[in-house]
Amino acid sequence: MWLKWQNRASKSSLEQLGKLESELMERIWVRGEITVRDLHLEVASRLAYTTVMTTLDRLYKKGLLQRRKLGKAFYYVPAMTREDYHRSLTSHLLGMVLDDGADKNIVLSSFVNAVSETDRKLLGELDQLLKAKRRALRRRE
């Protein structure tokens, strides 16, 4: 996919997850630790065992899962929390848009319009965050 972020410290990549990857990650975030076999039992009605195994291996190689071998089975755990994943992906996407050379005012006004149409309370929270950021920047000067 075109959404990639490299973390030099851990050599992991962050990508926007596909539909199946997202579904399996959601299940793993809920369970905490799981084997391919146990996860397959949850989705066996529509996914082959090898599909689950391959997808978890891909997520491991992307750095989104950690694994340990116990006997013949791998036990998978999330390498980051759901919140950390969404925070990193959001930061990456905003960085791409703002660093793209596009008119930053268009990007920001589109964001504000999207927020104000969906949730007026969120717009108030955004205003508070902006004020706090301005105060923090003034303290650095």
Secondary structure, 3 states (H helix, E strand, C coil): CCCCEEECCCCEEECCCCHHHHHHHHHHHHHCCEEHHHHHHHHCCCCCHHHHHHHHHHHHHCCCEEEEEECCEEEEEECCCHHHHHHHHHHHHHHHHHCCCCCHHHHHHHHHHHHHHHCHHHHHHHHHHHHHHHHHHHHHC
